[in-house]
Amino acid sequence: MPRPERASSTHPTRIGFALEYALGHITHSDNLKRTLKNDASVIPSYVDLPYFDTESILPAATRLPGIRSNWTLRASLGAYLGLRQGVRNKAFDTLFFHTMVTSLFSASLMRKTPSVISLDATPLQFDALGKHYGHTTNGNVTIEQLKRRLNQRALSAAQAIVTWSEWAKEGLIDEFGIAADKITVIPPGIDAERWDFSRERSVREGIPGVTRPVKALFVGGDFLRKGGDTLLEALKAMPAGANIHTDIVTKTEDIDSNALPENIDVHRGLTPNSDGLRKLYAEADLFLFPTRADCLPLAVMEALAAGLPVITTNIGALPEAVTHGENGWIIPMDDVGALNDALRRLTEDHTLRHQLAENARETGLIRFNAATNYRRLTETVKATKTV
């Protein structure tokens, strides 16, 4: 059982966290932990569930082919084993599971200890986006029915459910018949102060006699899923002499940097919240995110908090974060022409770009502020505590 991080004489709430560490959930989990370090009302105990390394939690099970190759089984079993002893010893007042895949084997624990499940998408919503994640449904009716029963059982056992978006909330209501009043929408949070680059931007723009290109930023570890190939085509179609420079942050090795124009730089090895990544956000004027499959990505929230207009697609819950013509631009998926038009419009129209930037920062402060959202999340979890 993980050791609690802190004790207090004010009877704080002891919360057992099972946290998925994959994709954007890594940033979310790290941001949550950073916030809780300053919250004396909570004693957190963490079961971290990394996608590529669960041997510390499942030393024997990870050698079994059926579990070793199935992330859902690894995450669910890891969460159950990581929290089971603490529940038996009554070490927790409440439990918190993020995401859905961490909760499937823990319905029995949730019946003994008040619990909250947090998710960014429902299983069927993820299935609809799944081909771009390399995820496919089994096709076996019996197995699909079993998966649905496991999800339904976990959702029913939880005392409360938190979704990142209204899109995910509606999915739970429609797909599983969950009562609306059991679901609270709380998006992830971004540290508004750490991602405030207004001073750097005003200093940079205030230098007289200096003309600089509009700097665009793309952040996507999975280059193809995030629409990176669409972006490259749109950049190639920009008119000669276009006043734009693009930074691409990705994990893919498939891009030949030597074959790219001089106004495109590729950055690899940058980690979430790192100084190098934040520096690129601070230097940028636009954020480019022509994704094919996402729910509510943290990178877009960071861009908004940084005051960057976002060019993105109408996928998942993105329209809840980006409003066309207000804090960004919505384009159809895989539409090179629409992306090229948006790039031209926002690089050439200085006044429009600045207005969108101001609105973007305001969206980040109001909707995706870590200080507000993680406090709401903690209060929601604490409210399930049995007095």
C-alpha positions in Angstrom: 0.0 0.0 0.0 1.4 3.5 -0.8 2.4 5.6 2.2 0.4 8.7 2.9 2.3 11.9 2.2 1.2 14.0 5.0 -0.6 14.0 8.4 -2.4 16.8 10.1 -4.1 17.5 13.4 -7.2 18.9 11.8 -8.6 15.6 10.7 -7.9 15.9 7.0 -9.6 13.6 4.5 -7.6 10.5 3.7 -8.0 9.9 -0.1 -6.7 6.9 -2.0 -5.9 7.9 -5.6 -5.6 5.5 -8.5 -4.2 7.6 -11.4 -3.7 6.7 -15.0 -0.3 7.8 -16.3 -0.7 7.8 -20.1 -0.9 10.5 -22.7 -2.3 13.8 -21.4 -3.4 12.1 -18.1 0.3 12.4 -17.1 0.1 16.2 -17.0 -3.3 16.1 -15.3 -2.1 13.7 -12.6 1.1 15.8 -12.0 -0.9 19.0 -11.8 -3.3 17.4 -9.3 -0.4 16.3 -7.1 1.3 19.6 -7.3 -2.0 21.3 -6.1 -2.5 18.8 -3.3 0.9 19.4 -1.8 -0.4 22.8 -0.6 -3.7 21.4 0.7 -3.6 20.5 4.4 -7.2 19.3 4.3 -6.1 16.1 2.4 -3.8 13.2 3.1 -3.3 11.7 -0.4 -2.0 8.2 -1.1 -1.2 7.5 -4.7 -1.3 4.4 -6.9 0.3 5.5 -10.1 -0.5 3.4 -13.2 2.0 4.1 -16.0 1.1 2.7 -19.4 4.5 1.2 -20.1 5.6 0.1 -16.7 3.3 -1.6 -14.2 5.8 -4.3 -13.0 6.1 -2.6 -9.6 2.4 -3.2 -9.0 1.8 -6.3 -11.0 5.2 -8.2 -10.9 3.7 -11.6 -11.7 0.6 -10.6 -13.7 2.6 -8.6 -16.2 4.2 -11.8 -17.4 0.9 -13.2 -18.4 0.2 -12.6 -22.1 -3.5 -11.7 -21.6 -2.7 -9.0 -19.1 0.6 -7.9 -20.4 -0.9 -6.8 -23.7 -4.1 -5.3 -22.4 -3.9 -1.8 -20.9 -7.4 -2.0 -19.4 -6.6 -5.2 -17.5 -3.2 -3.9 -16.3 -4.7 -0.6 -15.1 -7.8 -2.1 -13.5 -5.9 -4.9 -11.7 -3.1 -2.5 -10.7 -5.6 -0.1 -9.1 -7.4 -2.8 -7.2 -4.2 -4.4 -5.8 -2.8 -1.0 -5.0 -5.8 0.1 -3.0 -7.1 -3.2 -1.6 -5.0 -3.4 1.6 -5.7 0.3 2.5 -9.5 -0.3 2.1 -9.2 -3.5 4.3 -7.3 -1.5 7.0 -9.8 1.4 6.7 -6.9 3.7 5.8 -9.0 5.8 3.4 -12.0 8.0 3.9 -12.6 8.1 0.1 -11.2 6.7 -3.1 -10.6 8.5 -6.4 -10.2 6.7 -9.7 -8.9 8.4 -12.9 -9.7 7.2 -15.5 -12.5 4.7 -16.1 -10.0 2.0 -16.9 -8.6 2.1 -13.4 -11.9 1.4 -11.8 -13.3 -1.7 -13.5 -12.1 -4.3 -10.9 -12.7 -2.1 -7.9 -16.5 -2.1 -7.5 -16.1 -4.2 -4.3 -13.8 -1.6 -2.9 -16.2 1.2 -3.9 -19.0 -0.5 -2.0 -16.9 -0.3 1.2 -15.4 3.1 0.7 -17.1 6.2 -0.8 -15.6 6.7 -4.2 -15.4 9.0 -7.2 -14.6 8.0 -10.8 -13.2 10.7 -13.1 -13.0 10.4 -16.9 -12.4 12.4 -20.0 -14.5 10.2 -22.3 -16.9 7.3 -22.1 -15.9 3.8 -23.4 -18.1 4.2 -26.5 -16.8 7.7 -27.1 -13.3 6.4 -27.0 -14.2 3.5 -29.3 -15.5 6.1 -31.8 -12.1 7.8 -31.8 -10.2 4.6 -31.3 -8.7 3.9 -34.7 -6.5 6.9 -34.4 -5.2 5.7 -31.1 -4.5 2.2 -32.5 -7.5 1.0 -30.5 -10.2 -1.4 -31.9 -13.2 -3.1 -30.3 -12.9 -6.8 -29.9 -15.7 -7.7 -32.2 -16.7 -10.6 -29.9 -20.3 -9.8 -28.7 -19.8 -11.7 -25.4 -16.6 -9.9 -24.6 -18.1 -6.5 -25.5 -21.1 -7.2 -23.3 -18.7 -8.2 -20.4 -16.9 -4.9 -20.8 -20.1 -3.0 -20.7 -21.2 -4.8 -17.5 -17.9 -4.1 -15.9 -18.2 -0.4 -16.8 -21.8 -0.3 -15.6 -20.9 -2.0 -12.3 -18.1 0.4 -11.5 -20.2 3.5 -12.4 -23.0 2.3 -10.3 -20.8 1.5 -7.3 -19.2 5.0 -7.4 -20.9 7.6 -5.2 -20.1 10.4 -7.6 -18.6 10.8 -11.1 -16.6 13.7 -12.5 -16.2 14.3 -16.2 -13.9 16.7 -18.0 -16.6 18.0 -20.3 -20.3 18.2 -21.0 -19.6 16.0 -24.0 -18.5 13.2 -21.7 -21.3 13.8 -19.2 -23.9 13.5 -22.0 -22.2 10.3 -23.1 -22.6 8.8 -19.6 -26.3 9.7 -19.5 -27.0 8.4 -23.0 -24.9 5.3 -22.9 -25.2 4.1 -19.3 -28.3 5.9 -18.0 -26.4 7.6 -15.3 -28.4 10.2 -13.5 -27.3 13.8 -14.4 -27.1 14.8 -10.7 -24.5 12.1 -10.0 -22.2 13.7 -12.5 -20.1 16.9 -12.0 -18.2 18.5 -14.9 -14.8 19.7 -13.8 -12.1 20.2 -16.5 -8.4 19.7 -15.6 -6.5 22.7 -14.4 -3.5 24.7 -15.6 -1.3 26.8 -13.3 -2.4 30.2 -14.6 0.6 32.0 -13.2 3.2 29.6 -14.6 1.5 29.8 -18.0 1.2 33.6 -18.1 3.6 35.0 -20.7 2.0 38.3 -21.2 5.0 40.2 -19.9 7.4 38.4 -22.2 5.1 39.0 -25.1 4.6 42.7 -24.4 8.4 43.3 -24.0 9.0 41.4 -27.3 6.4 43.3 -29.2 7.4 46.6 -27.8 10.9 46.6 -29.3 10.9 49.5 -31.9 12.1 48.9 -35.4 12.1 45.1 -35.1 9.9 43.0 -37.4 9.6 39.4 -36.4 7.6 36.5 -38.0 4.4 35.3 -36.5 5.4 32.2 -34.4 3.1 29.2 -34.5 3.4 26.2 -32.2 2.3 22.6 -32.6 2.5 20.2 -29.7 1.6 16.6 -30.3 3.5 13.5 -29.2 1.5 11.4 -31.7 2.2 13.4 -34.8 -0.3 11.7 -37.1 -3.2 11.5 -34.6 -2.7 15.2 -33.9 -2.9 16.1 -37.6 0.8 16.9 -38.0 0.8 15.7 -41.6 -2.1 18.0 -42.4 -0.2 20.9 -40.8 2.9 20.3 -42.9 0.8 20.3 -46.1 -0.9 23.5 -45.1 2.4 25.1 -44.3 3.8 24.1 -47.7 0.9 25.8 -49.3 1.5 29.1 -47.7 2.5 31.8 -50.1 6.2 32.5 -50.7 7.5 34.9 -48.2 4.7 34.3 -45.7 5.7 35.9 -42.4 5.4 32.7 -40.2 7.7 30.5 -38.3 6.5 27.1 -36.9 7.8 25.1 -34.0 6.8 21.4 -33.9 7.0 19.5 -30.6 6.6 15.8 -31.1 7.9 12.3 -30.2 7.8 10.9 -33.7 11.0 10.1 -35.5 9.3 10.0 -38.9 9.9 13.7 -39.7 13.0 14.4 -41.7 14.0 17.8 -40.3 16.5 18.3 -43.0 13.8 18.2 -45.6 11.7 20.9 -44.0 11.9 24.6 -44.9 14.0 26.9 -42.7 11.0 28.4 -41.0 10.0 25.1 -39.4 11.8 23.7 -36.4 11.2 20.2 -34.8 11.8 19.7 -31.1 11.9 16.3 -29.5 12.4 15.2 -25.9 10.5 18.1 -24.3 8.4 16.9 -21.3 5.1 18.3 -19.9 5.6 21.5 -17.8 9.3 21.6 -18.7 11.1 24.9 -19.0 11.9 24.2 -22.7 8.3 23.5 -23.6 7.1 26.6 -21.7 9.6 28.7 -23.5 8.1 27.8 -26.8 4.6 28.7 -25.5 6.0 32.0 -24.3 7.5 32.8 -27.7 4.4 31.7 -29.7 1.6 33.8 -31.2 -0.6 31.0 -32.4 -1.3 27.4 -31.4 -1.9 24.8 -34.1 -3.8 21.6 -33.3 -5.5 20.0 -36.3 -6.2 16.8 -34.4 -8.0 13.7 -35.7 -8.8 12.2 -32.3 -8.9 13.8 -28.8 -11.2 14.3 -25.9 -10.2 17.5 -24.1 -6.4 17.8 -24.5 -4.2 19.5 -21.9 -2.0 21.1 -24.5 -5.0 23.2 -25.7 -5.7 24.3 -22.2 -2.1 25.3 -21.8 -2.3 27.3 -25.0 -5.4 29.1 -23.9 -3.8 29.9 -20.5 -0.8 31.2 -22.3 -3.0 33.5 -24.4 -2.6 31.7 -27.7 -5.4 31.6 -30.2 -6.0 27.9 -31.1 -6.7 26.6 -34.6 -8.2 23.1 -34.1 -10.9 20.7 -35.2 -14.5 20.0 -34.1 -13.5 16.8 -32.3 -14.6 15.4 -28.9 -15.0 18.2 -26.3 -12.7 20.7 -28.1 -15.6 23.0 -29.1 -16.2 23.5 -25.3 -12.7 25.0 -25.0 -12.3 26.7 -28.4 -15.1 29.0 -29.8 -14.7 29.8 -33.5 -13.9 33.5 -34.0 -13.7 34.2 -30.3 -10.6 32.5 -28.9 -9.6 30.5 -31.9 -10.6 29.0 -35.2 -12.4 25.7 -35.8 -11.7 23.8 -39.0 -12.8 20.5 -40.5 -10.6 17.5 -39.8 -8.0 16.7 -42.5 -8.9 19.9 -44.4 -5.6 21.3 -45.6 -7.2 24.2 -47.4 -9.2 25.3 -44.4 -6.1 25.2 -42.2 -4.1 27.1 -44.8 -6.9 29.8 -44.9 -6.9 30.0 -41.1 -3.2 30.4 -41.0 -3.2 33.2 -43.6 -6.1 35.0 -41.8 -4.5 34.9 -38.4 -0.9 35.7 -39.5 -2.0 38.6 -41.6 -4.7 40.2 -39.4 -2.7 41.5 -36.4 -5.8 43.1 -34.7 -7.9 39.9 -34.9 -5.0 37.7 -33.6 -4.5 40.0 -30.6 -8.2 40.0 -29.8 -8.4 36.2 -30.0 -5.3 36.1 -27.8 -6.9 38.2 -25.1 -10.0 36.0 -25.2 -7.9 32.9 -25.1 -6.2 34.0 -21.9 -9.5 34.9 -20.3 -10.9 31.4 -21.2 -7.8 29.8 -19.5 -8.3 31.9 -16.4 -12.1 31.2 -16.1 -12.5 27.6 -17.3 -9.1 25.9 -16.9 -7.6 27.5 -13.8 -5.8 24.9 -11.6 -6.5 26.9 -8.4 -10.2 26.8 -9.0 -10.7 23.4 -10.7 -8.6 21.2 -8.5 -10.2 22.8 -5.4 -13.6 22.0 -6.8 -12.4 18.4 -7.6 -11.0 18.0 -4.1 -14.2 19.3 -2.5 -16.3 16.9 -4.7 -14.2 14.0 -3.5 -14.3 15.1 0.1 -18.1 15.5 0.0 -18.4 11.7 -0.4 -16.7 11.1 2.9 -19.0 9.3 5.4 -19.2 11.3 8.6 
